[in-house]
């Protein structure tokens, strides 16, 4: 089995840690060797939150520079920032809806154009799947389900060694009843978006 190094990155509150934990638990249940690691920034202040899931044999839980096989980014500028972890064959899945940091809101920093950012990224990696994941989360009737949208996209594009049915079961087991329908819809919308990209 080929080892897959998957890095999830986003801004505090976008739910990327839950997405990583669900994937890690799913791989574990499938009997695969897996390591999940988390690097927290100032999550409660909208800072960067990075997590990694390594499925297969790995000596370290950390994904180093140019080691990520798949990058799933919940925010376009964070995609640019994490690009040093990509190599020429990396798959990048990125939400294109900006969530500018506080410094931009108060005029202390400029925010790069998301479309320009995607053009830069597309030139550096094998495949880029980019779409407005936040719009799909809103379509699923839960703006907080972006993590499920991105997880769906990962399962559509990432050639993972675990079946879609088992991650959906994991989502059902870990969703509050009132969010369950929206989470499953969000997953399906992300899956469809990545399948068509």
C-alpha atoms as an extended CHARMM CRD file, in Angstrom:
* protein
*
       197  EXT
         1         1  UNK       CA              0.0000000000        0.0000000000        0.0000000000  PROA      1               0.0000000000
         2         2  UNK       CA              1.2640000000        3.4420000000       -0.9810000000  PROA      2               0.0000000000
         3         3  UNK       CA              1.5880000000        5.8750000000        1.9190000000  PROA      3               0.0000000000
         4         4  UNK       CA             -0.5950000000        8.9780000000        1.5080000000  PROA      4               0.0000000000
         5         5  UNK       CA              0.2900000000       12.1960000000        3.3000000000  PROA      5               0.0000000000
         6         6  UNK       CA             -2.7390000000       14.4820000000        3.5200000000  PROA      6               0.0000000000
         7         7  UNK       CA             -2.5100000000       17.9870000000        4.9850000000  PROA      7               0.0000000000
         8         8  UNK       CA             -5.6260000000       19.9380000000        5.9610000000  PROA      8               0.0000000000
         9         9  UNK       CA             -5.2290000000       23.6560000000        6.5450000000  PROA      9               0.0000000000
        10        10  UNK       CA             -7.6710000000       26.4040000000        7.3970000000  PROA      10              0.0000000000
        11        11  UNK       CA             -8.5920000000       29.1510000000        9.7740000000  PROA      11              0.0000000000
        12        12  UNK       CA             -9.8200000000       28.6130000000       13.3160000000  PROA      12              0.0000000000
        13        13  UNK       CA            -13.5080000000       27.6980000000       13.3750000000  PROA      13              0.0000000000
        14        14  UNK       CA            -13.6510000000       26.1110000000        9.8980000000  PROA      14              0.0000000000
        15        15  UNK       CA            -13.6070000000       22.5700000000       11.2970000000  PROA      15              0.0000000000
        16        16  UNK       CA            -10.5530000000       21.1080000000        9.6170000000  PROA      16              0.0000000000
        17        17  UNK       CA             -9.4950000000       19.2110000000       12.7590000000  PROA      17              0.0000000000
        18        18  UNK       CA            -12.8160000000       17.3510000000       12.8110000000  PROA      18              0.0000000000
        19        19  UNK       CA            -12.3990000000       16.4470000000        9.1290000000  PROA      19              0.0000000000
        20        20  UNK       CA             -8.9150000000       15.0400000000        9.8540000000  PROA      20              0.0000000000
        21        21  UNK       CA            -10.1070000000       13.1100000000       12.8900000000  PROA      21              0.0000000000
        22        22  UNK       CA            -13.0190000000       11.5550000000       10.9720000000  PROA      22              0.0000000000
        23        23  UNK       CA            -10.6850000000       10.4530000000        8.1690000000  PROA      23              0.0000000000
        24        24  UNK       CA             -8.1520000000        9.1000000000       10.6780000000  PROA      24              0.0000000000
        25        25  UNK       CA            -10.8260000000        7.1630000000       12.5640000000  PROA      25              0.0000000000
        26        26  UNK       CA            -12.2030000000        5.8300000000        9.2950000000  PROA      26              0.0000000000
        27        27  UNK       CA             -8.7720000000        4.5520000000        8.2080000000  PROA      27              0.0000000000
        28        28  UNK       CA             -8.2390000000        3.0050000000       11.6560000000  PROA      28              0.0000000000
        29        29  UNK       CA            -11.5910000000        1.1970000000       11.4650000000  PROA      29              0.0000000000
        30        30  UNK       CA            -10.5540000000       -0.1310000000        8.0420000000  PROA      30              0.0000000000
        31        31  UNK       CA             -7.4670000000       -1.6630000000        9.6640000000  PROA      31              0.0000000000
        32        32  UNK       CA             -5.0210000000        0.6870000000        7.9310000000  PROA      32              0.0000000000
        33        33  UNK       CA             -1.9320000000        2.1350000000        9.6150000000  PROA      33              0.0000000000
        34        34  UNK       CA             -2.7070000000        5.8170000000       10.2340000000  PROA      34              0.0000000000
        35        35  UNK       CA             -1.3010000000        8.7900000000       12.1280000000  PROA      35              0.0000000000
        36        36  UNK       CA             -3.1970000000       12.0420000000       12.7670000000  PROA      36              0.0000000000
        37        37  UNK       CA             -1.3730000000       15.1480000000       13.9790000000  PROA      37              0.0000000000
        38        38  UNK       CA             -2.5220000000       18.6800000000       14.6980000000  PROA      38              0.0000000000
        39        39  UNK       CA             -0.7250000000       22.0140000000       14.6920000000  PROA      39              0.0000000000
        40        40  UNK       CA             -2.8540000000       24.7230000000       16.2470000000  PROA      40              0.0000000000
        41        41  UNK       CA             -2.3370000000       28.3910000000       15.5930000000  PROA      41              0.0000000000
        42        42  UNK       CA             -4.3980000000       31.0380000000       17.3330000000  PROA      42              0.0000000000
        43        43  UNK       CA             -7.5460000000       29.1660000000       16.4180000000  PROA      43              0.0000000000
        44        44  UNK       CA             -9.8920000000       31.1980000000       18.5940000000  PROA      44              0.0000000000
        45        45  UNK       CA             -8.6730000000       34.4020000000       16.9240000000  PROA      45              0.0000000000
        46        46  UNK       CA             -9.0620000000       33.2080000000       13.3630000000  PROA      46              0.0000000000
        47        47  UNK       CA             -5.4590000000       31.9800000000       13.1480000000  PROA      47              0.0000000000
        48        48  UNK       CA             -4.0930000000       29.1180000000       11.0910000000  PROA      48              0.0000000000
        49        49  UNK       CA             -4.9990000000       25.5560000000       12.0340000000  PROA      49              0.0000000000
        50        50  UNK       CA             -3.1180000000       22.7570000000       10.2980000000  PROA      50              0.0000000000
        51        51  UNK       CA             -3.6120000000       19.0270000000       10.6550000000  PROA      51              0.0000000000
        52        52  UNK       CA             -2.2140000000       15.9920000000        8.8910000000  PROA      52              0.0000000000
        53        53  UNK       CA             -3.4420000000       12.4740000000        8.2330000000  PROA      53              0.0000000000
        54        54  UNK       CA             -0.8440000000        9.9510000000        7.1030000000  PROA      54              0.0000000000
        55        55  UNK       CA             -2.3580000000        6.7070000000        5.8550000000  PROA      55              0.0000000000
        56        56  UNK       CA              0.2330000000        3.9580000000        5.4830000000  PROA      56              0.0000000000
        57        57  UNK       CA              3.6640000000        3.4380000000        6.9600000000  PROA      57              0.0000000000
        58        58  UNK       CA              5.2090000000        6.6040000000        8.3870000000  PROA      58              0.0000000000
        59        59  UNK       CA              8.1250000000        7.2520000000       10.7130000000  PROA      59              0.0000000000
        60        60  UNK       CA              6.9630000000       10.7530000000       11.6530000000  PROA      60              0.0000000000
        61        61  UNK       CA              3.5060000000       12.2830000000       12.2160000000  PROA      61              0.0000000000
        62        62  UNK       CA              4.7430000000       15.5400000000       10.6780000000  PROA      62              0.0000000000
        63        63  UNK       CA              4.4740000000       16.2280000000        6.9410000000  PROA      63              0.0000000000
        64        64  UNK       CA              7.6620000000       18.0590000000        5.9540000000  PROA      64              0.0000000000
        65        65  UNK       CA              8.3680000000       20.4400000000        3.0630000000  PROA      65              0.0000000000
        66        66  UNK       CA              7.5500000000       18.8970000000       -0.3610000000  PROA      66              0.0000000000
        67        67  UNK       CA              6.0630000000       15.7730000000        1.2870000000  PROA      67              0.0000000000
        68        68  UNK       CA              2.2880000000       16.3020000000        1.0260000000  PROA      68              0.0000000000
        69        69  UNK       CA              0.5440000000       14.0840000000       -1.5100000000  PROA      69              0.0000000000
        70        70  UNK       CA             -2.7610000000       15.8870000000       -0.9770000000  PROA      70              0.0000000000
        71        71  UNK       CA             -3.4260000000       19.3620000000        0.4380000000  PROA      71              0.0000000000
        72        72  UNK       CA             -6.9890000000       20.2360000000        1.4250000000  PROA      72              0.0000000000
        73        73  UNK       CA             -7.2730000000       23.9380000000        2.1310000000  PROA      73              0.0000000000
        74        74  UNK       CA            -10.3270000000       25.6160000000        3.5970000000  PROA      74              0.0000000000
        75        75  UNK       CA             -9.1330000000       29.1450000000        2.7040000000  PROA      75              0.0000000000
        76        76  UNK       CA             -7.3810000000       30.4260000000       -0.4770000000  PROA      76              0.0000000000
        77        77  UNK       CA             -4.5200000000       32.3720000000        1.1200000000  PROA      77              0.0000000000
        78        78  UNK       CA             -3.8080000000       29.4330000000        3.4270000000  PROA      78              0.0000000000
        79        79  UNK       CA             -3.4830000000       27.3340000000        0.2500000000  PROA      79              0.0000000000
        80        80  UNK       CA             -0.7260000000       29.6800000000       -0.9400000000  PROA      80              0.0000000000
        81        81  UNK       CA              0.9250000000       29.6600000000        2.4690000000  PROA      81              0.0000000000
        82        82  UNK       CA              1.0780000000       25.8620000000        2.7360000000  PROA      82              0.0000000000
        83        83  UNK       CA              2.2750000000       25.3270000000       -0.8380000000  PROA      83              0.0000000000
        84        84  UNK       CA              5.8490000000       24.6530000000        0.3520000000  PROA      84              0.0000000000
        85        85  UNK       CA              4.5590000000       21.2500000000        1.5320000000  PROA      85              0.0000000000
        86        86  UNK       CA              3.5600000000       20.3440000000       -2.0440000000  PROA      86              0.0000000000
        87        87  UNK       CA              5.6570000000       18.5070000000       -4.6440000000  PROA      87              0.0000000000
        88        88  UNK       CA              5.0830000000       18.3880000000       -8.4040000000  PROA      88              0.0000000000
        89        89  UNK       CA              2.6170000000       15.4600000000       -8.1430000000  PROA      89              0.0000000000
        90        90  UNK       CA              0.5530000000       16.9050000000       -5.2790000000  PROA      90              0.0000000000
        91        91  UNK       CA             -3.2320000000       17.1630000000       -5.5370000000  PROA      91              0.0000000000
        92        92  UNK       CA             -4.5080000000       20.4550000000       -4.0730000000  PROA      92              0.0000000000
        93        93  UNK       CA             -8.1770000000       20.8630000000       -3.1720000000  PROA      93              0.0000000000
        94        94  UNK       CA             -8.9860000000       24.4630000000       -2.2430000000  PROA      94              0.0000000000
        95        95  UNK       CA            -11.9810000000       26.4550000000       -1.1440000000  PROA      95              0.0000000000
        96        96  UNK       CA            -11.9110000000       29.7360000000       -3.0830000000  PROA      96              0.0000000000
        97        97  UNK       CA            -14.0370000000       31.8270000000       -0.6680000000  PROA      97              0.0000000000
        98        98  UNK       CA            -11.7510000000       34.2060000000        1.2640000000  PROA      98              0.0000000000
        99        99  UNK       CA            -11.8950000000       34.5240000000        5.0230000000  PROA      99              0.0000000000
       100       100  UNK       CA             -9.5690000000       37.5210000000        5.4500000000  PROA      100             0.0000000000
       101       101  UNK       CA             -7.7260000000       37.8060000000        8.7570000000  PROA      101             0.0000000000
       102       102  UNK       CA             -8.3620000000       40.5780000000       11.2780000000  PROA      102             0.0000000000
       103       103  UNK       CA             -5.3000000000       42.5050000000       10.0290000000  PROA      103             0.0000000000
       104       104  UNK       CA             -6.9900000000       42.9160000000        6.6140000000  PROA      104             0.0000000000
       105       105  UNK       CA            -10.2470000000       44.0790000000        8.2330000000  PROA      105             0.0000000000
       106       106  UNK       CA             -8.4220000000       46.8580000000       10.1000000000  PROA      106             0.0000000000
       107       107  UNK       CA             -6.3860000000       47.8680000000        7.0480000000  PROA      107             0.0000000000
       108       108  UNK       CA             -2.9650000000       46.6530000000        8.2370000000  PROA      108             0.0000000000
       109       109  UNK       CA             -2.5650000000       44.0680000000        5.4790000000  PROA      109             0.0000000000
       110       110  UNK       CA             -3.7210000000       43.4700000000        1.9100000000  PROA      110             0.0000000000
       111       111  UNK       CA             -5.5130000000       40.3130000000        0.8140000000  PROA      111             0.0000000000
       112       112  UNK       CA             -4.3120000000       38.6790000000       -2.4320000000  PROA      112             0.0000000000
       113       113  UNK       CA             -6.8320000000       38.0910000000       -5.2110000000  PROA      113             0.0000000000
       114       114  UNK       CA             -8.1270000000       34.4880000000       -4.8100000000  PROA      114             0.0000000000
       115       115  UNK       CA             -8.3030000000       33.8770000000       -8.5910000000  PROA      115             0.0000000000
       116       116  UNK       CA             -4.6900000000       34.9970000000       -9.0200000000  PROA      116             0.0000000000
       117       117  UNK       CA             -3.7080000000       32.7620000000       -6.0930000000  PROA      117             0.0000000000
       118       118  UNK       CA             -5.3580000000       29.7630000000       -7.8200000000  PROA      118             0.0000000000
       119       119  UNK       CA             -3.4240000000       30.4670000000      -11.0460000000  PROA      119             0.0000000000
       120       120  UNK       CA             -0.1230000000       30.4330000000       -9.1220000000  PROA      120             0.0000000000
       121       121  UNK       CA             -1.0600000000       27.1860000000       -7.3480000000  PROA      121             0.0000000000
       122       122  UNK       CA             -2.1870000000       25.4490000000      -10.5750000000  PROA      122             0.0000000000
       123       123  UNK       CA              1.2680000000       25.9930000000      -12.1110000000  PROA      123             0.0000000000
       124       124  UNK       CA              3.0800000000       24.4040000000       -9.1590000000  PROA      124             0.0000000000
       125       125  UNK       CA              1.1520000000       21.1530000000       -8.6500000000  PROA      125             0.0000000000
       126       126  UNK       CA             -0.1220000000       18.2150000000      -10.7040000000  PROA      126             0.0000000000
       127       127  UNK       CA             -3.8110000000       18.9110000000      -10.1080000000  PROA      127             0.0000000000
       128       128  UNK       CA             -5.8240000000       21.7080000000       -8.5400000000  PROA      128             0.0000000000
       129       129  UNK       CA             -9.4890000000       21.2790000000       -7.6280000000  PROA      129             0.0000000000
       130       130  UNK       CA            -10.8110000000       24.7310000000       -6.6660000000  PROA      130             0.0000000000
       131       131  UNK       CA            -14.4010000000       25.7770000000       -5.9430000000  PROA      131             0.0000000000
       132       132  UNK       CA            -16.4560000000       27.9190000000       -3.5560000000  PROA      132             0.0000000000
       133       133  UNK       CA            -16.9320000000       25.3840000000       -0.7760000000  PROA      133             0.0000000000
       134       134  UNK       CA            -18.6210000000       27.9260000000        1.4690000000  PROA      134             0.0000000000
       135       135  UNK       CA            -21.4140000000       28.3860000000       -1.1020000000  PROA      135             0.0000000000
       136       136  UNK       CA            -21.9780000000       24.6160000000       -1.0220000000  PROA      136             0.0000000000
       137       137  UNK       CA            -22.0650000000       24.6000000000        2.7980000000  PROA      137             0.0000000000
       138       138  UNK       CA            -24.7100000000       27.3380000000        2.6430000000  PROA      138             0.0000000000
       139       139  UNK       CA            -26.6060000000       25.3240000000        0.0070000000  PROA      139             0.0000000000
       140       140  UNK       CA            -26.5780000000       22.3890000000        2.4550000000  PROA      140             0.0000000000
       141       141  UNK       CA            -28.3200000000       24.7300000000        4.9410000000  PROA      141             0.0000000000
       142       142  UNK       CA            -25.4390000000       24.7900000000        7.4190000000  PROA      142             0.0000000000
       143       143  UNK       CA            -22.7200000000       27.4220000000        6.8270000000  PROA      143             0.0000000000
       144       144  UNK       CA            -20.5400000000       25.5470000000        9.3550000000  PROA      144             0.0000000000
       145       145  UNK       CA            -20.4690000000       22.3850000000        7.2240000000  PROA      145             0.0000000000
       146       146  UNK       CA            -17.5520000000       23.5620000000        5.0380000000  PROA      146             0.0000000000
       147       147  UNK       CA            -15.4570000000       20.7630000000        6.5940000000  PROA      147             0.0000000000
       148       148  UNK       CA            -17.9290000000       18.1710000000        5.2730000000  PROA      148             0.0000000000
       149       149  UNK       CA            -17.8630000000       19.8020000000        1.8090000000  PROA      149             0.0000000000
       150       150  UNK       CA            -14.0520000000       19.6060000000        1.7370000000  PROA      150             0.0000000000
       151       151  UNK       CA            -14.1020000000       16.0180000000        3.0430000000  PROA      151             0.0000000000
       152       152  UNK       CA            -16.4890000000       15.0790000000        0.2220000000  PROA      152             0.0000000000
       153       153  UNK       CA            -14.1660000000       16.7080000000       -2.3210000000  PROA      153             0.0000000000
       154       154  UNK       CA            -11.2080000000       14.7960000000       -0.8670000000  PROA      154             0.0000000000
       155       155  UNK       CA            -13.0440000000       11.4780000000       -1.2610000000  PROA      155             0.0000000000
       156       156  UNK       CA            -13.9860000000       12.3180000000       -4.8490000000  PROA      156             0.0000000000
       157       157  UNK       CA            -10.5350000000       13.4410000000       -6.0000000000  PROA      157             0.0000000000
       158       158  UNK       CA             -8.0760000000       11.8300000000       -3.6110000000  PROA      158             0.0000000000
       159       159  UNK       CA             -8.1080000000        8.1220000000       -4.5200000000  PROA      159             0.0000000000
       160       160  UNK       CA             -8.2440000000        7.1620000000       -0.8310000000  PROA      160             0.0000000000
       161       161  UNK       CA             -7.9490000000        3.5440000000        0.3570000000  PROA      161             0.0000000000
       162       162  UNK       CA            -11.2130000000        3.7880000000        2.3440000000  PROA      162             0.0000000000
       163       163  UNK       CA            -14.6980000000        3.6450000000        0.7740000000  PROA      163             0.0000000000
       164       164  UNK       CA            -17.1740000000        6.5320000000        0.7230000000  PROA      164             0.0000000000
       165       165  UNK       CA            -19.7700000000        4.4140000000        2.5520000000  PROA      165             0.0000000000
       166       166  UNK       CA            -17.5230000000        4.0680000000        5.6030000000  PROA      166             0.0000000000
       167       167  UNK       CA            -16.7720000000        7.8160000000        5.9220000000  PROA      167             0.0000000000
       168       168  UNK       CA            -20.4930000000        8.5340000000        5.6610000000  PROA      168             0.0000000000
       169       169  UNK       CA            -21.0710000000        6.0760000000        8.5020000000  PROA      169             0.0000000000
       170       170  UNK       CA            -18.3690000000        7.9350000000       10.4850000000  PROA      170             0.0000000000
       171       171  UNK       CA            -20.1140000000       11.2720000000        9.7940000000  PROA      171             0.0000000000
       172       172  UNK       CA            -23.4230000000        9.7840000000       11.0180000000  PROA      172             0.0000000000
       173       173  UNK       CA            -21.8050000000        8.5300000000       14.2190000000  PROA      173             0.0000000000
       174       174  UNK       CA            -20.1470000000       11.8800000000       14.9560000000  PROA      174             0.0000000000
       175       175  UNK       CA            -22.8140000000       14.4220000000       13.9550000000  PROA      175             0.0000000000
       176       176  UNK       CA            -25.3800000000       15.9300000000       16.2690000000  PROA      176             0.0000000000
       177       177  UNK       CA            -28.8720000000       14.9040000000       15.1410000000  PROA      177             0.0000000000
       178       178  UNK       CA            -29.8250000000       18.4280000000       14.0640000000  PROA      178             0.0000000000
       179       179  UNK       CA            -26.7460000000       18.7410000000       11.8090000000  PROA      179             0.0000000000
       180       180  UNK       CA            -26.7260000000       15.2300000000       10.3510000000  PROA      180             0.0000000000
       181       181  UNK       CA            -28.7990000000       15.8390000000        7.2040000000  PROA      181             0.0000000000
       182       182  UNK       CA            -26.8840000000       19.0410000000        6.4000000000  PROA      182             0.0000000000
       183       183  UNK       CA            -23.5120000000       17.3420000000        6.9660000000  PROA      183             0.0000000000
       184       184  UNK       CA            -24.3490000000       14.4620000000        4.6170000000  PROA      184             0.0000000000
       185       185  UNK       CA            -25.7150000000       16.8780000000        1.9970000000  PROA      185             0.0000000000
       186       186  UNK       CA            -22.5620000000       19.0220000000        2.3180000000  PROA      186             0.0000000000
       187       187  UNK       CA            -20.3700000000       15.9290000000        1.8490000000  PROA      187             0.0000000000
       188       188  UNK       CA            -22.3200000000       14.9620000000       -1.3040000000  PROA      188             0.0000000000
       189       189  UNK       CA            -22.1190000000       18.4990000000       -2.7220000000  PROA      189             0.0000000000
       190       190  UNK       CA            -18.3420000000       18.5900000000       -2.1680000000  PROA      190             0.0000000000
       191       191  UNK       CA            -17.9930000000       15.1310000000       -3.7170000000  PROA      191             0.0000000000
       192       192  UNK       CA            -19.9790000000       16.2480000000       -6.7860000000  PROA      192             0.0000000000
       193       193  UNK       CA            -18.0260000000       19.5220000000       -7.1530000000  PROA      193             0.0000000000
       194       194  UNK       CA            -14.6730000000       17.7070000000       -7.1000000000  PROA      194             0.0000000000
       195       195  UNK       CA            -15.9230000000       14.9860000000       -9.4640000000  PROA      195             0.0000000000
       196       196  UNK       CA            -16.8550000000       17.6350000000      -12.0170000000  PROA      196             0.0000000000
       197       197  UNK       CA            -13.7160000000       19.7830000000      -11.5930000000  PROA      197             0.0000000000
